[in-house]
Amino acid sequence: MLNIVADQNIPLVKELFKSVGRVTLVDGRALCATQVTDADVLLVRSVTPVNERLLAGSRVQFVGSATAGYDHLDLAYLAQRNIPVALASGANAESVVEYVLAAICSQPDFLTGLLNGGVLGVVGYGHVGKRLVEVATCLGMNVLAYDPFVDCGAYGTDLDRVLKCDVISLHCELTHNGPFPSRHLLNQARLDHLVGGQLLINASRGGVIDNSALLKRLHQDNPPTVVLDCWESEPKICEALASMVSIATPHVAGYSYDGKARGTMMLRDALGKSLNRSLNSFKFDSDVFLDVDGSGELSTVISDLIASVYRIETDDAELRSALAKANSASDGEWFDRLRRNYPIRRELMGATLVAEQFTDTVQTLGRCFRLELIQRND
């Protein structure tokens, strides 16, 4: 049997990996080298730096990260050790897209504006960015996208044009080197060009925005509306910046139960492939039933539908309350606690929607979120 060390916040990890080996759950933020010395498999999240300092002297032969990003992984070192790496790329795409829609719905007039000729700008055209574009266009929004590494098709344009959009949503990896480093992609110069009437959402990585520059911009005249889920120096975030943004959440955009479970299954499948073993299949079906009046305006129905599974205002209130009570010497433990104790949140994807009648709006939402539509029989 393999020795598997796994972050305690990866859902279903014991259930899904118990047939493969003995699973030991750990605090990912505090994980140290002595805890992985005898591990064959290491399963982490973005809070655990996986590098030589952690793995030197260990017998780890497989690393899985239940995330889409890889800035916490020393890929060069892992390649040097011939350690296979698996990511859960795309597992949380639905969750992040629903977070972005919730953010847009939470700010007056932005959703209506996007549905009436406004433009959504998407930075990063990976799993999340592509899915956001797909949903937005399905809902009838105009979209522009920027990603220097991939072809954005008909939506592609340059960064300057995207940063002039009514709503700007960031979904790029955090990189420090290469031809297009994303660290501080939104620096002081670019932030200074954002104005009131624009909404900026960061649900990627905190360092994509220069947080000090953003704080300065928000203190100036005619600032944009800002929603932040990601922060520089997590878990020790800038209290002054949190007080200035319209919505502040503790890096939970991708934290739906469905997305996390999907990610765990992806790591299990990758481990089975690495071991050249056929593992028993595990199917995760949505059991979410929704009852939303589909007869109103599209903007109202979208807002009601999103709110039926996720209320971003609750996460904002929880963060502000925890921050107000936090001890300055806690090193951001309160931030990690919010993530660790995050309540179960479900997704729209694949849910069942009970409707009085299949209006055009209901059918549009059914296509966008792949809902099963059932007509109510009173």
C-alpha positions in Angstrom: 0.0 0.0 0.0 1.2 3.5 -0.8 1.7 6.1 1.9 -0.4 9.2 0.8 0.0 12.5 2.5 -2.9 14.9 1.7 -4.0 18.3 2.6 -7.0 18.0 5.0 -9.0 20.5 3.0 -9.1 18.3 -0.2 -12.7 16.9 -0.2 -13.4 13.2 -0.6 -9.6 12.5 -0.5 -9.9 9.6 2.0 -12.9 8.1 0.2 -11.3 8.3 -3.3 -7.8 7.2 -2.4 -8.4 4.6 0.3 -8.2 1.8 -2.3 -4.8 3.1 -3.4 -3.1 3.5 -0.1 -3.1 4.8 3.5 -4.1 8.4 3.6 -2.7 10.8 6.2 -4.3 14.2 6.4 -2.2 17.3 7.2 -2.4 21.0 7.5 -1.2 22.1 4.1 -0.1 25.6 5.2 2.1 24.1 7.9 3.4 21.0 6.1 7.1 20.3 6.7 9.7 17.9 5.3 9.5 15.5 8.2 5.8 14.8 7.4 6.6 13.7 3.9 9.8 11.7 4.4 8.0 8.3 4.1 5.3 9.5 1.7 5.0 7.9 -1.8 2.2 10.4 -2.9 1.8 14.0 -1.9 -1.6 15.8 -2.6 -1.6 19.5 -1.9 -3.4 22.8 -2.6 -2.0 26.2 -3.5 -1.0 27.0 0.1 1.8 24.4 0.1 5.1 25.3 -1.7 6.4 22.0 -3.1 10.1 22.3 -3.7 13.5 20.8 -2.7 13.2 22.1 0.8 10.0 20.0 1.3 10.9 16.9 -0.7 14.7 16.5 -0.3 15.3 13.1 1.3 11.7 11.9 0.8 10.6 9.0 -1.3 7.7 11.0 -3.0 7.1 9.6 -6.5 3.9 11.5 -7.4 2.7 15.1 -6.6 -0.9 16.1 -7.2 -2.2 19.6 -6.7 -6.0 20.2 -6.4 -5.6 23.5 -8.2 -5.4 24.9 -11.7 -2.4 27.1 -10.9 1.2 25.9 -10.4 3.1 28.9 -9.0 3.5 27.0 -5.7 5.2 24.1 -7.5 9.0 24.0 -8.3 8.4 22.3 -11.6 12.1 22.3 -12.5 13.0 20.5 -9.3 10.2 18.0 -9.7 11.3 17.3 -13.3 14.9 16.8 -12.1 13.6 14.2 -9.6 11.4 12.6 -12.3 8.4 13.1 -10.1 5.1 13.2 -12.1 2.9 16.2 -11.4 -0.8 16.4 -11.8 -3.0 19.4 -11.6 -6.8 19.8 -11.4 -6.9 22.2 -14.3 -10.5 23.2 -15.1 -12.0 21.5 -12.1 -13.1 24.8 -10.5 -14.0 26.7 -13.7 -17.7 26.6 -13.1 -17.3 27.7 -9.5 -15.1 30.7 -10.6 -17.5 31.7 -13.4 -20.4 31.7 -10.9 -18.3 33.8 -8.5 -17.7 36.3 -11.3 -21.4 36.5 -12.2 -22.2 36.9 -8.5 -19.7 39.7 -8.3 -21.3 41.4 -11.3 -24.8 40.9 -9.9 -23.7 42.4 -6.5 -22.9 45.8 -8.0 -25.8 47.9 -9.2 -26.4 48.3 -13.0 -23.3 46.3 -14.2 -25.3 43.2 -15.2 -28.0 45.2 -16.9 -25.3 47.2 -18.7 -23.6 44.0 -20.0 -26.9 42.7 -21.2 -27.6 45.9 -23.1 -24.5 46.5 -25.1 -21.7 46.8 -22.5 -18.5 44.8 -22.9 -16.9 42.1 -20.6 -13.1 42.0 -20.8 -11.5 38.7 -19.9 -7.7 38.5 -19.1 -6.5 34.9 -19.5 -8.1 32.4 -21.8 -7.4 29.2 -20.0 -10.1 26.8 -18.6 -11.8 29.5 -16.5 -11.5 32.4 -19.0 -12.7 30.3 -21.8 -15.7 29.0 -19.8 -16.5 32.6 -18.7 -16.5 33.7 -22.3 -18.8 30.8 -23.2 -21.3 31.6 -20.5 -21.2 35.4 -21.1 -21.8 35.0 -24.9 -24.6 32.5 -24.2 -26.3 35.1 -22.1 -26.0 37.7 -24.9 -23.0 39.7 -23.6 -20.3 41.3 -25.8 -16.9 39.9 -24.8 -13.2 40.7 -25.5 -10.4 38.5 -24.3 -6.6 38.8 -24.0 -4.1 36.1 -23.6 -0.6 36.3 -25.2 -0.1 32.6 -25.0 -3.2 31.2 -26.7 -5.5 32.1 -29.6 -8.7 33.7 -28.2 -10.4 33.4 -31.6 -13.0 36.0 -32.5 -12.8 37.5 -29.0 -9.0 38.2 -29.0 -7.6 41.7 -28.7 -4.8 43.5 -26.9 -4.6 44.2 -23.2 -5.3 47.9 -23.6 -8.6 47.3 -25.2 -9.6 44.8 -22.6 -8.8 47.2 -19.9 -11.2 49.7 -21.4 -14.2 47.3 -21.0 -17.1 48.0 -18.6 -16.3 44.9 -16.6 -12.7 43.4 -16.4 -12.2 39.9 -15.0 -8.7 38.5 -14.4 -8.1 34.8 -14.9 -4.3 34.4 -15.6 -1.7 32.4 -13.9 0.9 34.2 -11.8 4.3 34.2 -13.5 7.4 36.2 -12.8 9.5 35.5 -15.8 9.3 34.8 -19.5 8.1 37.1 -22.3 4.8 38.0 -20.7 5.1 37.9 -16.9 1.8 38.4 -15.2 3.1 39.6 -11.8 1.8 43.2 -11.4 0.3 43.0 -14.9 -2.0 45.7 -13.5 0.6 48.1 -12.3 0.2 51.8 -11.3 0.2 53.0 -14.9 -2.6 50.6 -16.0 -4.6 51.1 -12.8 -4.5 54.8 -13.3 -6.4 54.4 -16.6 -9.3 52.6 -14.9 -12.2 54.9 -14.1 -15.5 55.0 -12.3 -18.1 53.1 -14.2 -15.7 50.2 -14.6 -15.8 47.0 -12.5 -12.5 45.1 -11.9 -12.7 41.5 -10.6 -9.6 39.5 -9.6 -10.3 35.8 -9.1 -6.9 34.6 -10.3 -3.8 35.3 -8.2 -3.3 38.3 -5.9 0.1 39.3 -7.4 -1.5 39.9 -10.8 -2.5 43.3 -9.4 0.0 45.5 -7.6 -2.0 45.8 -4.4 -0.2 48.9 -3.2 -0.8 50.6 -6.5 -4.5 49.6 -6.4 -4.9 51.0 -2.9 -3.4 54.3 -4.1 -5.8 54.4 -7.1 -8.8 53.8 -4.9 -7.9 56.8 -2.8 -7.8 59.0 -6.0 -10.7 60.6 -7.8 -13.1 58.6 -9.9 -11.8 55.1 -9.0 -13.2 51.9 -10.5 -15.4 49.5 -8.5 -13.2 46.6 -7.3 -14.0 43.0 -6.3 -11.0 41.0 -4.9 -10.9 37.4 -4.1 -7.1 37.1 -4.3 -4.5 39.2 -2.5 -0.8 39.7 -2.4 0.9 38.2 0.6 -1.9 35.8 1.5 -2.9 35.0 4.2 -1.6 38.3 5.5 -3.7 40.7 3.4 -3.7 44.5 3.3 -6.4 45.6 5.7 -6.5 49.1 4.2 -7.2 47.6 0.8 -9.9 45.3 2.0 -11.7 48.3 3.5 -11.6 50.1 0.2 -12.9 47.5 -2.2 -16.6 46.9 -2.8 -16.4 43.1 -2.2 -13.6 41.3 -0.4 -13.5 37.5 -0.2 -10.8 35.0 1.1 -9.7 33.4 -2.1 -12.7 31.2 -2.4 -14.0 31.8 -5.9 -13.2 28.2 -6.9 -14.3 26.7 -3.6 -17.6 25.1 -4.6 -17.9 21.5 -3.3 -18.6 20.3 -6.8 -15.4 21.8 -8.2 -13.2 20.6 -5.3 -14.7 17.0 -5.6 -14.1 17.2 -9.4 -10.5 18.1 -8.7 -9.9 15.3 -6.3 -11.3 12.8 -8.9 -8.9 14.3 -11.5 -5.9 13.7 -9.2 -7.1 10.1 -8.5 -7.4 9.4 -12.2 -3.9 10.9 -12.8 -2.4 8.8 -10.1 -4.0 5.6 -11.5 -2.5 6.5 -14.9 0.9 7.1 -13.4 0.8 3.7 -11.6 -0.6 2.0 -14.7 -3.5 0.8 -12.6 -7.2 0.8 -13.4 -9.1 2.3 -10.5 -12.8 1.9 -9.8 -14.8 4.6 -11.4 -16.4 7.2 -9.1 -19.2 9.3 -10.6 -20.2 12.6 -9.0 -23.7 13.8 -10.1 -25.4 17.0 -9.1 -28.4 16.5 -6.7 -29.2 20.2 -6.7 -32.8 21.3 -7.3 -33.6 24.9 -8.1 -36.9 26.7 -8.2 -36.7 30.1 -9.8 -39.3 32.2 -11.5 -38.2 32.5 -15.1 -40.8 35.0 -16.2 -39.0 38.2 -15.4 -36.3 40.2 -17.0 -33.1 38.2 -17.9 -31.0 40.3 -15.5 -33.4 39.5 -12.6 -33.6 35.8 -13.4 -29.8 35.5 -13.7 -29.4 37.3 -10.3 -32.0 35.0 -8.7 -30.5 31.9 -10.2 -26.9 32.7 -9.0 -28.2 33.7 -5.6 -30.0 30.3 -5.3 -26.5 28.6 -5.0 -24.2 31.4 -3.9 -24.4 34.8 -2.1 -21.1 36.6 -2.5 -22.3 39.2 0.0 -22.1 36.6 2.8 -18.5 35.8 2.0 -17.7 39.5 2.0 -19.4 40.0 5.4 -17.6 37.0 6.9 -14.2 38.3 5.8 -14.8 41.8 7.2 -16.1 40.5 10.4 -13.1 38.1 10.8 -10.6 40.9 9.9 -12.1 43.3 12.4 -11.7 40.7 15.2 -8.2 39.5 14.1 -5.1 39.8 16.2 -2.5 41.7 14.3 0.1 39.1 15.4 -2.0 36.2 14.0 -0.1 36.1 10.7 -3.3 35.8 8.8 -4.5 32.7 10.6 -8.1 34.1 10.4 -7.8 34.2 6.6 -6.9 30.5 6.5 -9.6 29.7 9.0 -12.2 31.2 6.7 -11.0 29.0 3.9 -10.6 25.9 6.1 -14.1 26.2 7.5 -15.8 27.3 4.3 -19.4 26.1 4.1 -20.6 23.7 1.5 -21.4 25.7 -1.7 -22.9 24.0 -4.7 -22.8 24.8 -8.4 -25.4 25.5 -11.0 -23.8 23.1 -13.5 -26.0 20.1 -14.1 -28.6 21.1 -11.5 -32.3 20.5 -12.0 -34.4 23.7 -12.6 -38.1 23.4 -11.9 -40.0 26.1 -13.9 -43.6 27.1 -14.4 -43.0 27.3 -18.1 -40.0 27.0 -20.4 -39.7 30.7 -21.3 -36.9 31.9 -23.6 -35.0 33.0 -20.5 -35.3 29.6 -18.8 -34.1 27.8 -22.0 -31.2 30.2 -22.3 -30.1 29.6 -18.8 -30.6 25.9 -19.3 -28.1 26.0 -22.2 -25.6 28.2 -20.4 -25.4 26.0 -17.3 -26.4 22.7 -18.7 -29.4 22.5 -16.4 -32.0 19.8 -16.5 -35.4 21.5 -17.0 -38.5 20.1 -15.4 -41.9 21.7 -15.8 -43.8 22.3 -12.6 -47.1 20.4 -12.3 -49.3 22.0 -9.7 
